[in-house]
Amino acid sequence: MGRVQGKVAFITGAARGQGRSHAVRLAEEGADIIAVDLCRDIESIKYSLASPDDMKETARLVGAVGRRIVTVQADVRERDQLGAALEQGLAELGKVDIVVAQAGIAAMTGEPPLQAWTDVIDTNLIGTINAIHVALPHLAEGASVIATGSTAAYVNALPMQQVGKDSGGMGYMVAKRLLSQYVHDVARELAPRNIRANVVHPTNVNTDMLHSEPMYRAFRPDLENPTREDAVPAFPAQQAMPIPWVESVDISNAVLFLASDEARYVTGMQFRVDAGGYLKQYDFHL
């Protein structure tokens, strides 16, 4: 018997990276999957996003462990699209027990800057809220809502002399902070109904988002055209533990725990899988 046997998980950003990993890990433990992704690029974001072929691979991997999957191409920024995607999944799978609001973009050095700000806020913050809101009418007692935050949610604010120089990067931090507060507050509303809501905060994760030109520029702003070789040595600076990144499955294991009945009394958590990234930002206090 799997840890989420017989449950149905609604996952945004499921075509590759962490979203695909969450879909496969939950499927390995018995869940069927409603998988949603944009599957096209966003012009202001200067790296390639997932493709329809990526989504097909997610479907193949879920099917390979014997679980059902419904895949839908939809934009999390558009609530009507996301609601229709969920309804398509419900028509085939009948219910939703787990919501994983994973879809996100890194808008660092995006152009034009204010469009990058808009796109990252609309995707990472509004897209998370949309995913949760379309699911709320369908959630029953025992359901679990999980959103993806970031270590960026608890880094110190940029000095004023840097503000305005990377609006997309600042928007990423703002989106992750605000979604964290939103999930905290929605957890309070859901708790009397025995529905849980938590945020998982990853540090660097070994995905296409991390290994992209905009991220290299964020880690090496001193270089005009930093390469992977330039940037990777800077990655361990994000964590207290001496590692450059964690793997997607490390985050998926946290998602699985929060989705399972093992976490039946865990709600309102800011659950850090950050190799001590938070420890580098804040001193201990009671």
C-alpha positions in Angstrom: 0.0 0.0 0.0 1.5 3.3 -1.1 1.6 6.4 1.2 -0.9 8.2 -1.0 -2.7 5.2 -2.4 -5.9 6.0 -4.2 -5.5 9.7 -3.9 -5.6 12.2 -6.9 -3.0 14.9 -7.1 -3.5 18.2 -9.1 -0.1 19.5 -10.0 0.8 22.6 -11.9 4.2 23.0 -13.6 4.2 19.3 -14.1 5.9 18.9 -17.5 9.5 18.9 -16.2 11.8 19.8 -13.2 10.3 19.7 -9.8 6.7 19.4 -11.0 7.5 16.2 -13.0 9.4 14.8 -10.0 6.5 15.4 -7.7 4.1 13.7 -10.2 6.3 10.7 -10.5 7.0 10.4 -6.7 3.4 10.7 -5.8 2.5 8.2 -8.5 5.1 5.8 -7.2 3.2 5.9 -3.9 -0.2 5.2 -5.4 -1.6 8.6 -6.6 -3.2 9.4 -9.9 -2.2 12.7 -11.4 -3.9 15.7 -13.0 -0.9 17.4 -14.6 -1.0 21.0 -15.9 1.7 23.0 -17.6 1.9 26.0 -20.0 4.2 24.1 -22.4 5.4 27.2 -24.2 7.8 30.0 -23.6 7.1 33.4 -22.0 8.7 36.2 -24.0 10.1 38.2 -21.1 11.7 35.1 -19.5 15.2 34.5 -21.1 15.4 30.7 -20.9 13.2 28.0 -22.5 10.3 26.7 -20.5 8.8 23.2 -20.8 7.5 21.9 -24.1 4.6 19.5 -25.0 7.2 16.8 -25.4 8.3 17.3 -21.8 4.7 16.8 -20.7 4.5 13.6 -22.8 7.6 12.3 -20.9 5.9 13.1 -17.6 2.9 11.1 -18.7 5.1 8.2 -19.8 6.9 8.1 -16.4 3.7 8.2 -14.4 2.2 5.5 -16.6 5.4 3.4 -16.2 4.6 3.0 -12.5 1.1 2.0 -13.2 -0.9 5.1 -12.4 -3.3 7.1 -14.4 -2.6 10.7 -15.6 -4.5 13.4 -17.3 -2.4 16.0 -18.9 -3.6 19.5 -19.9 -1.9 22.5 -21.4 -3.1 25.6 -19.5 -1.8 28.9 -18.2 -1.9 29.3 -14.5 -2.2 33.0 -14.9 -5.7 32.5 -16.4 -8.0 31.1 -13.7 -10.6 30.0 -16.3 -8.1 27.9 -18.1 -6.9 26.4 -14.9 -10.4 25.6 -13.7 -11.2 24.0 -17.1 -8.0 21.9 -16.8 -9.0 20.7 -13.3 -12.5 19.9 -14.5 -11.0 17.8 -17.3 -9.1 15.8 -14.7 -12.1 15.4 -12.5 -14.2 14.1 -15.3 -11.7 11.2 -15.7 -10.4 10.7 -12.2 -13.4 11.8 -10.1 -11.9 13.8 -7.3 -8.9 15.8 -6.1 -7.2 15.1 -2.7 -3.8 16.8 -3.2 -3.0 20.2 -4.7 0.6 20.9 -5.6 1.0 24.5 -6.8 4.4 24.1 -8.3 4.3 26.2 -11.5 6.9 28.9 -11.4 9.4 30.9 -13.5 12.7 32.6 -12.7 12.5 36.1 -14.1 16.0 37.2 -13.2 17.3 39.7 -15.7 14.1 39.4 -17.7 13.4 41.9 -20.4 11.7 44.3 -20.6 12.2 44.5 -16.8 8.7 45.6 -15.8 7.1 42.9 -18.0 9.3 40.3 -16.3 8.1 41.7 -13.0 4.5 41.3 -14.1 5.0 37.8 -15.6 6.7 36.4 -12.5 4.1 37.9 -10.1 1.3 36.6 -12.3 2.8 33.1 -12.6 4.4 32.5 -9.2 1.9 34.3 -7.0 -1.4 34.6 -8.8 -0.8 31.2 -10.5 -0.4 29.6 -7.0 -3.6 31.3 -5.8 -5.5 30.3 -8.9 -4.5 26.7 -8.5 -5.6 26.6 -4.9 -8.8 28.5 -5.6 -10.1 26.4 -8.4 -9.5 23.3 -6.3 -11.1 24.6 -3.0 -14.7 23.6 -4.0 -13.6 20.1 -4.6 -11.5 19.5 -1.5 -12.8 17.2 1.3 -11.7 16.4 4.8 -8.2 15.1 4.7 -7.1 17.0 1.6 -3.6 18.6 1.5 -2.6 21.8 -0.3 1.1 22.3 -1.0 2.7 25.4 -2.6 6.3 25.8 -3.7 8.1 28.7 -2.1 11.8 29.4 -2.2 14.7 30.5 0.0 14.2 33.8 -1.8 11.1 34.2 0.4 13.3 34.8 3.4 16.4 36.5 2.1 17.2 40.0 3.3 15.8 42.7 1.0 18.1 44.2 -1.6 19.9 47.5 -0.8 18.2 50.5 -2.2 21.0 51.1 -4.7 20.1 47.8 -6.3 16.4 48.3 -6.5 15.1 48.7 -10.0 18.1 47.1 -11.6 16.5 43.6 -11.9 12.7 44.0 -11.6 12.2 40.3 -12.6 14.5 39.1 -9.9 12.9 41.3 -7.3 9.4 40.2 -8.5 10.5 36.6 -7.9 11.3 37.3 -4.3 8.1 39.3 -3.7 6.0 36.5 -5.2 7.5 33.9 -3.0 7.1 36.0 0.1 3.5 36.8 -0.6 2.5 33.3 -1.5 4.0 32.1 1.8 1.8 34.6 3.7 -1.2 33.6 1.6 -0.8 29.9 2.3 -0.3 30.6 6.0 -3.6 32.5 6.1 -5.5 30.0 4.0 -4.3 27.2 6.3 -6.1 29.0 9.1 -9.3 29.0 7.1 -9.0 25.4 6.1 -8.0 23.9 9.4 -11.5 23.7 10.9 -12.5 21.7 7.8 -9.6 19.2 8.4 -7.8 20.4 5.2 -4.2 21.2 5.5 -2.0 23.8 3.7 1.8 24.1 3.8 4.6 25.7 1.8 7.8 23.9 0.9 10.8 26.2 0.5 13.6 24.7 -1.7 17.1 26.1 -2.0 18.8 25.7 -5.4 17.4 22.7 -7.2 19.2 20.9 -10.0 16.8 21.8 -12.8 16.7 23.6 -16.1 15.7 26.8 -14.2 18.9 26.8 -12.1 21.0 25.9 -15.1 20.1 28.8 -17.2 21.7 32.0 -18.4 19.5 34.3 -16.2 20.4 32.4 -13.1 24.1 32.4 -14.0 23.8 36.2 -14.3 22.1 36.4 -10.9 25.0 34.4 -9.3 27.7 36.2 -11.2 26.6 39.8 -11.7 30.3 40.8 -12.0 30.5 39.1 -15.4 28.9 40.3 -18.6 28.2 36.8 -20.0 28.8 34.2 -17.2 28.9 30.5 -18.2 27.9 27.5 -16.2 31.6 27.1 -15.3 31.6 30.6 -13.9 28.4 30.3 -11.9 28.5 26.8 -10.4 31.3 27.6 -7.9 29.0 30.3 -6.5 26.1 28.0 -5.9 27.2 26.6 -2.5 27.1 30.2 -1.0 23.3 29.8 -0.8 23.4 27.0 1.7 25.0 26.4 5.2 25.8 22.9 4.1 28.6 22.7 1.6 26.6 21.7 -1.5 25.7 23.5 -4.7 22.1 22.3 -4.9 19.6 19.6 -3.9 17.8 17.3 -6.3 14.2 17.5 -7.3 13.4 14.2 -5.5 14.6 15.8 -2.3 11.7 18.3 -2.6 9.4 15.6 -3.9 10.0 13.6 -0.7 8.9 16.6 1.3 5.8 17.0 -0.9 5.0 13.3 -0.5 5.2 13.6 3.3 2.9 16.6 3.4 0.5 15.0 1.0 0.3 11.7 3.1 -1.6 10.9 6.2 1.7 10.9 8.0 1.4 14.7 8.1 -2.3 14.6 9.0 -1.7 17.2 11.7 0.9 19.3 9.9 -0.5 22.5 8.6 0.5 26.2 8.3 4.1 25.1 8.0 6.9 26.9 6.1 8.8 23.6 5.4 12.4 24.3 4.4 14.4 21.9 2.3 17.3 24.3 1.9 20.5 22.6 3.2 20.6 25.3 5.9 19.9 28.3 3.6 17.8 29.9 6.2 20.5 29.5 8.8 22.7 31.8 6.7 20.0 34.5 6.7 18.8 34.7 10.3 20.2 34.4 13.8 18.3 32.1 16.2 15.7 33.8 18.3 12.7 32.6 20.3 
